[in-house]
Amino acid sequence: MDLSVIIVSHNSGDVLPRCLRSLEQVRHELEFEVIVVDNGSSDGSSNRLETEHPGFRFLRSETNLGFAGGCNFGLAQASARHYMLLNPDTEVMPGALPKLVWALDEHPPWGIVGPRMVDGNGKPYAAARRFPRPFDVFCECTRLAYHFPRSRLFAGYFYGERELTVLDEVDQIEGSALMIRGSVRDQIGDLDPQFFIFFEEVDWCRRVKAAGYEIHVVQSAEIRHYRATTMSRHYLMSREHNARSALKYFRKHHGTRGVRQLRRWMIAGLWLREAGARLMTLFGGGEVARLRADGARAERAVYRKEKLKD
């Protein structure tokens, strides 16, 4: 079998059907299996979708294992030459999967590949990134990276100084649509389960690079990502998880010094983010601005508590 596609779903019944339909429509393009991991869902979507897609495999975890844990649960049951992590809020365009498989087969030094990612309107977005520095995380948090999208200084994390449509070799591929060579996964192991959500693919890509393999974007393969999501339904919790995972990533790869630098940048950046959002509430920002302010405060609290561990 050419490919095992792993989809982790946590109460994703509103977006997962479109993803599965897109996979059904390309079943003829290559030999692949689809493994859907129901990650402690309570919406009952898996039972219905399993009936609608009898050719796909559905696994169930009674508890939410997190994204890394859910992916590992599915990977343990996979049996193909290559493996793909795919978000439930994506749509696979015709030809994308065979082009990604072909890229790995034709280029032995490549360990991970990803497609050109577009949003729900078909517009490319920055799904490939450099490995983050504390300043990069600060620029994303304060939205400097988005206000100056072409700046190497502020948006370098997103390769902002380069055209998205010509990116080739990169540091990391977004975990929403990431394909890894089977032999490379055997060599470096699965996703690190200490990352409940966020930064798990950054760590995986870093380990692939450390093992001597390259990571590439295959521009001719396209996947649409609607970027919707369980995250928006649990915004405050997702911000806290983001902070915890960032701290774990920097501690793992940059040690205590990296964690201290990250904390300094992020405590300042999240204070600015909260202040800006609170100000927006005075000028009609409404519920969205209030939620962003509360999220910044919750995230900042995680960074402040980390001081006790230094």
Sequence and secondary structure as in RCSB ss.txt:
>XXXX:A:sequence
MDLSVIIVSHNSGDVLPRCLRSLEQVRHELEFEVIVVDNGSSDGSSNRLETEHPGFRFLRSETNLGFAGGCNFGL
AQASARHYMLLNPDTEVMPGALPKLVWALDEHPPWGIVGPRMVDGNGKPYAAARRFPRPFDVFCECTRLAYHFPR
SRLFAGYFYGERELTVLDEVDQIEGSALMIRGSVRDQIGDLDPQFFIFFEEVDWCRRVKAAGYEIHVVQSAEIRH
YRATTMSRHYLMSREHNARSALKYFRKHHGTRGVRQLRRWMIAGLWLREAGARLMTLFGGGEVARLRADGARAER
AVYRKEKLKD
>XXXX:A:secstr
  EEEEEEESS TTTHHHHHHHHHTTTTSS EEEEEEEES  S HHHHHHHH TTSEEEEESS  HHHHHHHHHH
TT  SSEEEEE TTEEE TTHHHHHHHHHHH TTEEEEEEEEE TTS B   EE    HHHHHHHHTTHHHHSTT
 HHHHGGGTTTS GGG  B SEE TTEEEEEHHHHHHH S  TT SSSSHHHHHHHHHHHTT EEEEEEEEEEEE
   SHHHHTHHHHHHHHHHHHHHHHHHHHHHHHHHHHHHHHHHHHHHHHHHHHHHHTTT HHHHHHHHHHHHHHH
HHHHHGGGG 
